[in-house]
Amino acid sequence: MNRSARIFVTGLGVISPAGAGTAPFWDDLCAARNRFTDLIPLYPGMKEGMLGGRVPKDAWDIALEQVSEQTRARPRAASVFAEYAALEALRDAGLERGDDLVRDAVVCIGTSDGQADALEDLVAGRRDIVETGGFSSYSITADVAAAVGARGPAFTTQSTCASANVAVSSAMEMLRSGVADTAVVGGCDPYSEKNIIGFSSLQTIGAQRCRPFSADRRYVTPSEGAGILVLQTEDALRPGQRPYAELLATAITNDASHPTAPDRSGVEACHRRALDEAGITAADVDVIFAHGTGSRANDTVEGGIFTEIYPRAAVTAIKGTVGHLMGAAGAAGAVASCLTMRHRLVPPTAVDHTEVEGGLNLVTGAPLALPQLRYVQSNAFGFGGNNAISIFRNVA
């Protein structure tokens, strides 16, 4: 294991409620603009007007045109999203399907709900199992590998809403161990009726959108989409490639404390481990992309850690703009972190500055320009005490 091996992010791809591609994603983040829509009630008694984030029809059509023929014939949302984002990331890195670097690449996709639409269609009698193409979560990774022409190690990680950051950590370890010099990695999750019903029964979704770190916060806004990064070791970089950032560390911990509520000591331990692995201190971190679900429990824990341990870091939370992408949340945060590195701008949290609770250094209103930006941290936490934090360094 070569812990000193440098790993760079050279390509980004995303599909989200903002649309297909990194350009609309970044535009909506910088404008703090959301495109949430009313969710269709799924059972008698489910309230109308509950908000969620869906990939728009035009973005779905764009993605469907680019994915593999096999996926196009039997479209499952997770594979459509992940393949599209992977192909965009590959092009962004200046690589082509099946070329030398990609052929032996590691492919690792994190997901929480896998091929949820296929399973739910089967259960509801909307499609039979042949028409669905199956619902194994591994099939998402297999489809991405086929789409990019990779024949190296391919696997799926499932660690609830921390899944994408766990995938990044796994790929990073494989690159450092010499298994490969390139990785296609990230996360995806489709709209899941099971999730919507669960959130509704817990009364954690509603007509008010997610408002991270607002004193008035109440609801989570479930969403869908995918984010993919291309990682390359320093030796694998080609002339002309312009990395977005260096991936310094991704730390993973599991609290095994409570099914849903975050454990302050465990979350704090993950922060400290990430800093230790990156070889920096909290004072070095310039920007934090918070998990920022807009729930009282999560934001209280995260906000307390930020104000006590990272008082100088600018904090932002993107779920008020694109929603909670579940297993892809960490991937959306990673893509946003790398775009922040490239543009030297921190997109704002979609709340008014007068709402911010607890003296938190939260970016609101307009994007914050940071010409001397060095380190960006991206948080992703999930039910079951799953914690995963990535840290990126500026290379420009």
C-alpha positions as CSV (number, residue, x, y, z in Angstrom):
1,M,0.0,0.0,0.0
2,N,1.5,3.3,-1.1
3,R,-0.1,5.9,1.2
4,S,1.9,8.6,-0.4
5,A,0.6,8.0,-3.9
6,R,-1.2,11.1,-5.1
7,I,-4.7,10.8,-6.6
8,F,-6.4,13.4,-8.7
9,V,-9.9,14.1,-9.8
10,T,-9.8,14.6,-13.6
11,G,-13.4,14.2,-14.6
12,L,-16.9,15.0,-13.3
13,G,-20.4,14.0,-14.3
14,V,-23.8,14.5,-12.7
15,I,-27.5,14.3,-13.3
16,S,-29.9,15.8,-10.8
17,P,-33.1,17.8,-10.5
18,A,-31.1,20.7,-11.9
19,G,-30.8,18.7,-15.2
20,A,-28.3,16.6,-17.1
21,G,-24.7,17.7,-16.7
22,T,-22.4,19.6,-14.4
23,A,-23.3,23.0,-16.0
24,P,-26.9,23.2,-14.9
25,F,-26.0,21.6,-11.6
26,W,-23.4,24.3,-10.9
27,D,-25.7,27.1,-12.2
28,D,-28.5,26.1,-9.8
29,L,-26.1,25.7,-6.9
30,C,-24.7,29.2,-7.4
31,A,-28.2,30.7,-7.8
32,A,-29.5,28.7,-4.8
33,R,-32.4,27.8,-7.2
34,N,-34.4,24.7,-6.6
35,R,-36.8,22.8,-8.9
36,F,-38.7,20.8,-6.3
37,T,-42.1,19.5,-7.3
38,D,-45.2,18.1,-5.5
39,L,-44.9,14.3,-5.0
40,I,-47.9,12.2,-6.0
41,P,-49.5,10.6,-2.9
42,L,-48.7,6.9,-2.8
43,Y,-51.3,5.6,-0.3
44,P,-54.6,6.7,1.2
45,G,-54.0,9.3,3.8
46,M,-50.7,10.5,2.5
47,K,-50.8,14.3,2.4
48,E,-50.7,16.2,-0.9
49,G,-48.2,18.9,-1.6
50,M,-45.1,17.1,-0.2
51,L,-42.0,18.3,-2.0
52,G,-39.4,16.2,-3.7
53,G,-36.6,16.5,-6.3
54,R,-37.0,14.6,-9.6
55,V,-34.8,14.4,-12.6
56,P,-36.7,16.4,-15.2
57,K,-38.1,14.7,-18.3
58,D,-35.8,16.5,-20.7
59,A,-32.7,15.5,-18.6
60,W,-34.0,11.9,-18.6
61,D,-34.3,11.9,-22.4
62,I,-30.8,13.3,-22.8
63,A,-29.4,10.6,-20.5
64,L,-31.4,7.8,-22.3
65,E,-29.9,8.8,-25.6
66,Q,-26.4,8.3,-24.3
67,V,-26.6,5.2,-22.2
68,S,-25.9,1.7,-23.5
69,E,-28.4,0.0,-25.9
70,Q,-29.1,-2.7,-23.2
71,T,-30.0,0.0,-20.6
72,R,-32.0,1.9,-23.2
73,A,-34.1,-1.2,-24.0
74,R,-34.9,-1.9,-20.4
75,P,-34.3,1.4,-18.6
76,R,-33.8,1.3,-14.8
77,A,-33.4,4.7,-13.4
78,A,-30.2,4.0,-11.3
79,S,-28.4,2.6,-14.4
80,V,-29.6,5.4,-16.6
81,F,-28.4,8.0,-14.1
82,A,-25.1,6.3,-13.3
83,E,-24.2,5.6,-16.9
84,Y,-24.9,9.1,-18.1
85,A,-22.9,10.7,-15.3
86,A,-20.0,8.2,-15.8
87,L,-19.9,9.0,-19.6
88,E,-19.9,12.7,-18.9
89,A,-17.1,12.3,-16.4
90,L,-15.1,10.3,-18.8
91,R,-15.4,12.9,-21.5
92,D,-14.6,15.6,-19.0
93,A,-11.3,13.8,-18.1
94,G,-10.4,13.7,-21.8
95,L,-10.7,9.9,-21.9
96,E,-12.5,7.6,-24.3
97,R,-14.5,4.5,-23.8
98,G,-12.3,1.5,-23.5
99,D,-8.9,3.2,-24.0
100,D,-5.9,1.9,-22.2
101,L,-6.5,3.8,-18.9
102,V,-10.2,3.0,-18.8
103,R,-9.9,-0.6,-19.8
104,D,-8.3,-1.7,-16.5
105,A,-10.1,0.9,-14.4
106,V,-11.7,0.2,-11.0
107,V,-15.5,0.9,-11.1
108,C,-17.2,1.5,-7.8
109,I,-20.7,2.9,-7.4
110,G,-22.3,3.6,-4.0
111,T,-26.1,3.4,-3.7
112,S,-28.6,3.1,-0.9
113,D,-31.7,1.9,-2.8
114,G,-30.1,0.3,-5.8
115,Q,-32.6,-0.5,-8.7
116,A,-35.5,0.7,-6.6
117,D,-37.8,1.4,-9.5
118,A,-37.3,-2.0,-11.0
119,L,-38.1,-3.8,-7.7
120,E,-41.1,-1.6,-6.9
121,D,-42.5,-2.0,-10.4
122,L,-42.2,-5.8,-10.0
123,V,-43.9,-5.8,-6.6
124,A,-46.7,-3.5,-7.9
125,G,-47.2,-5.5,-11.0
126,R,-46.2,-2.7,-13.4
127,R,-43.5,-4.8,-15.0
128,D,-42.5,-8.4,-14.9
129,I,-39.0,-9.5,-13.9
130,V,-37.9,-9.9,-17.5
131,E,-39.0,-6.4,-18.4
132,T,-37.3,-4.9,-15.4
133,G,-33.9,-6.4,-16.2
134,G,-33.6,-7.5,-12.5
135,F,-32.9,-5.4,-9.4
136,S,-29.5,-6.4,-8.1
137,S,-27.6,-3.4,-6.9
138,Y,-24.4,-4.7,-8.4
139,S,-26.0,-4.4,-11.8
140,I,-25.6,-0.7,-11.6
141,T,-21.8,-1.0,-11.3
142,A,-21.8,-3.7,-14.0
143,D,-23.8,-1.4,-16.3
144,V,-21.4,1.5,-15.7
145,A,-18.4,-0.7,-16.3
146,A,-19.8,-1.9,-19.6
147,A,-20.8,1.7,-20.6
148,V,-17.2,3.0,-20.1
149,G,-15.5,-0.1,-21.4
150,A,-13.8,-1.0,-18.1
151,R,-12.9,-4.6,-17.3
152,G,-11.1,-4.1,-14.0
153,P,-12.5,-4.7,-10.5
154,A,-16.2,-3.6,-10.2
155,F,-18.2,-3.5,-7.1
156,T,-21.1,-1.7,-5.3
157,T,-21.0,-0.1,-1.9
158,Q,-24.2,0.3,0.2
159,S,-23.8,2.3,3.4
160,T,-27.1,4.2,3.3
161,C,-26.6,8.0,2.6
162,A,-22.8,7.7,3.1
163,S,-22.6,5.2,0.2
164,A,-20.9,7.4,-2.4
165,N,-18.1,8.6,-0.1
166,V,-17.5,4.9,1.0
167,A,-17.2,4.1,-2.7
168,V,-14.7,6.9,-3.1
169,S,-12.7,5.6,-0.2
170,S,-12.7,2.0,-1.6
171,A,-11.5,3.2,-5.0
172,M,-8.9,5.3,-3.4
173,E,-7.5,2.4,-1.4
174,M,-7.4,0.3,-4.6
175,L,-5.5,2.9,-6.5
176,R,-3.0,3.3,-3.7
177,S,-2.5,-0.5,-3.5
178,G,-1.6,-0.6,-7.2
179,V,-4.6,-2.6,-8.4
180,A,-5.3,0.1,-11.0
181,D,-4.3,3.7,-11.8
182,T,-7.7,4.9,-12.8
183,A,-11.1,4.7,-11.2
184,V,-14.7,5.6,-12.2
185,V,-16.4,6.2,-8.9
186,G,-19.4,7.9,-7.3
187,G,-23.0,7.2,-6.3
188,C,-26.6,7.1,-7.6
189,D,-30.1,6.6,-6.3
190,P,-33.4,6.8,-8.0
191,Y,-36.8,7.9,-6.7
192,S,-38.0,5.3,-4.3
193,E,-41.6,4.8,-3.3
194,K,-40.5,2.9,-0.2
195,N,-38.4,5.9,0.9
196,I,-41.2,8.4,0.3
197,I,-43.7,6.3,2.3
198,G,-41.2,5.9,5.1
199,F,-40.4,9.6,5.3
200,S,-44.1,10.4,5.1
201,S,-44.9,8.1,7.9
202,L,-42.2,9.7,10.0
203,Q,-43.5,13.1,9.1
204,T,-40.1,14.2,7.9
205,I,-41.2,15.4,4.4
206,G,-43.7,18.2,3.8
207,A,-44.7,21.3,1.9
208,Q,-41.7,23.2,3.1
209,R,-38.5,22.5,1.3
210,C,-35.3,21.5,3.1
211,R,-33.8,24.5,4.9
212,P,-30.3,23.4,6.2
213,F,-29.1,25.0,9.4
214,S,-32.2,27.3,9.6
215,A,-33.8,27.9,13.0
216,D,-37.0,27.3,11.1
217,R,-35.9,23.9,9.6
218,R,-38.2,21.0,9.7
219,Y,-38.3,18.7,6.6
220,V,-36.0,16.6,4.4
221,T,-36.5,16.9,0.7
222,P,-35.9,13.5,-1.0
223,S,-34.4,13.6,-4.4
224,E,-32.7,11.4,-7.0
225,G,-29.7,11.4,-9.4
226,A,-26.1,10.5,-9.7
227,G,-22.6,11.9,-9.4
228,I,-19.4,10.3,-10.8
229,L,-15.7,11.2,-10.6
230,V,-12.8,10.0,-12.6
231,L,-9.8,9.4,-10.3
232,Q,-6.2,9.0,-11.6
233,T,-2.9,8.4,-10.0
234,E,-0.2,11.0,-10.7
235,D,1.6,8.5,-13.0
236,A,-1.5,8.0,-15.1
237,L,-2.1,11.7,-15.8
238,R,-1.7,12.5,-19.5
239,P,-0.3,15.7,-21.0
240,G,-3.0,18.4,-21.2
241,Q,-5.2,17.0,-18.5
242,R,-6.2,19.6,-15.9
243,P,-7.2,18.0,-12.6
244,Y,-9.9,19.6,-10.6
245,A,-8.3,18.7,-7.3
246,E,-6.2,16.2,-5.4
247,L,-8.2,13.7,-3.3
248,L,-6.3,13.7,0.0
249,A,-8.3,11.4,2.2
250,T,-11.7,9.8,2.8
251,A,-12.4,8.6,6.3
252,I,-15.1,6.1,7.3
253,T,-16.5,5.3,10.7
254,N,-19.7,3.5,12.0
255,D,-21.2,4.4,15.3
256,A,-23.7,1.4,15.6
257,S,-25.4,3.6,18.2
258,H,-28.9,4.5,16.9
259,P,-30.8,3.5,13.7
260,T,-31.5,7.1,12.6
261,A,-30.1,9.7,15.1
262,P,-26.5,10.8,14.6
263,D,-24.1,10.2,17.4
264,R,-22.1,13.4,18.2
265,S,-19.0,11.6,19.4
266,G,-18.9,9.2,16.5
267,V,-19.4,12.0,13.9
268,E,-16.7,14.1,15.5
269,A,-14.4,11.1,15.5
270,C,-14.9,10.7,11.7
271,H,-14.0,14.4,11.3
272,R,-10.8,14.0,13.3
273,R,-9.8,10.8,11.4
274,A,-10.3,12.6,8.0
275,L,-8.1,15.4,9.1
276,D,-5.4,13.0,10.4
277,E,-5.4,11.0,7.2
278,A,-5.2,14.1,5.1
279,G,-2.3,15.4,7.3
280,I,-4.0,18.7,8.0
281,T,-5.8,20.4,10.9
282,A,-9.3,21.8,11.1
283,A,-7.8,25.3,10.8
284,D,-6.5,24.4,7.3
285,V,-10.0,23.7,6.0
286,D,-11.4,26.6,4.0
287,V,-14.8,25.1,2.9
288,I,-17.1,22.4,4.2
289,F,-19.9,20.9,2.2
290,A,-22.1,19.8,5.0
291,H,-24.3,16.8,4.9
292,G,-27.0,19.4,5.9
293,T,-30.2,17.4,5.6
294,G,-32.3,20.1,7.2
295,S,-33.4,17.8,10.0
296,R,-33.1,19.0,13.6
297,A,-30.9,16.2,14.8
298,N,-28.4,16.1,11.9
299,D,-27.9,19.9,11.7
300,T,-27.6,20.3,15.4
301,V,-24.7,17.7,15.5
302,E,-23.0,19.0,12.4
303,G,-23.5,22.7,13.3
304,G,-22.0,22.2,16.7
305,I,-18.9,20.5,15.3
306,F,-18.4,23.3,12.8
307,T,-18.7,26.1,15.2
308,E,-16.5,24.4,17.8
309,I,-13.8,22.8,15.7
310,Y,-13.9,24.6,12.3
311,P,-14.7,28.2,13.3
312,R,-13.0,29.7,10.2
313,A,-14.3,27.4,7.6
314,A,-17.0,28.6,5.3
315,V,-19.9,26.1,5.4
316,T,-22.5,25.4,2.7
317,A,-25.2,22.8,2.3
318,I,-26.6,22.0,-1.2
319,K,-29.7,19.9,-0.2
320,G,-31.9,23.0,-0.1
321,T,-31.1,23.4,-3.8
322,V,-31.0,19.8,-5.3
323,G,-32.5,17.8,-2.4
324,H,-31.2,14.8,-0.6
325,L,-29.9,12.4,-3.3
326,M,-29.7,9.6,-0.7
327,G,-26.8,7.2,-1.6
328,A,-25.7,9.8,-4.2
329,A,-25.5,12.6,-1.7
330,G,-21.8,12.3,-1.1
331,A,-21.2,12.1,-4.9
332,A,-23.1,15.4,-5.3
333,G,-21.1,16.9,-2.6
334,A,-17.8,15.7,-4.1
335,V,-18.7,17.0,-7.5
336,A,-19.7,20.4,-6.0
337,S,-16.4,20.4,-4.0
338,C,-14.4,19.9,-7.1
339,L,-16.3,22.6,-9.0
340,T,-15.7,24.9,-6.1
341,M,-12.0,24.3,-6.5
342,R,-12.1,25.0,-10.2
343,H,-14.2,28.2,-9.9
344,R,-12.9,29.4,-6.5
345,L,-16.5,30.0,-5.6
346,V,-18.6,28.6,-2.7
347,P,-22.3,28.2,-3.7
348,P,-24.7,29.5,-1.1
349,T,-27.0,27.6,1.2
350,A,-30.7,28.2,0.2
351,V,-31.7,30.0,3.4
352,D,-31.7,33.6,4.4
353,H,-28.8,34.8,6.6
354,T,-31.3,35.9,9.3
355,E,-32.4,32.3,9.7
356,V,-29.0,30.8,10.4
357,E,-28.8,29.1,13.8
358,G,-26.0,29.1,16.3
359,G,-23.5,31.5,14.9
360,L,-22.6,29.1,12.1
361,N,-20.3,30.6,9.3
362,L,-22.9,29.6,6.7
363,V,-22.6,30.9,3.1
364,T,-25.9,32.4,2.1
365,G,-27.2,34.9,-0.5
366,A,-24.5,35.1,-3.2
367,P,-21.6,32.7,-3.9
368,L,-18.5,33.4,-1.8
369,A,-15.3,34.1,-3.7
370,L,-12.2,32.5,-2.2
371,P,-9.2,33.2,-4.5
372,Q,-6.8,31.5,-2.1
373,L,-8.9,28.3,-1.6
374,R,-6.8,25.3,-0.5
375,Y,-8.8,22.6,1.2
376,V,-12.4,21.5,0.8
377,Q,-14.2,18.9,2.9
378,S,-17.3,17.0,1.9
379,N,-19.5,15.2,4.5
380,A,-21.9,12.4,4.0
381,F,-23.7,10.6,6.9
382,G,-26.4,8.0,6.9
383,F,-28.8,6.0,9.0
384,G,-27.2,3.3,11.1
385,G,-24.4,5.5,12.1
386,N,-22.6,5.5,8.8
387,N,-20.1,8.4,8.5
388,A,-17.8,9.2,5.6
389,I,-15.9,12.4,4.9
390,S,-13.7,13.3,1.9
391,I,-11.0,16.0,1.8
392,F,-9.8,17.6,-1.4
393,R,-6.8,19.9,-2.0
394,N,-6.4,22.6,-4.6
395,V,-3.8,21.8,-7.3
396,A,-3.9,25.0,-9.4
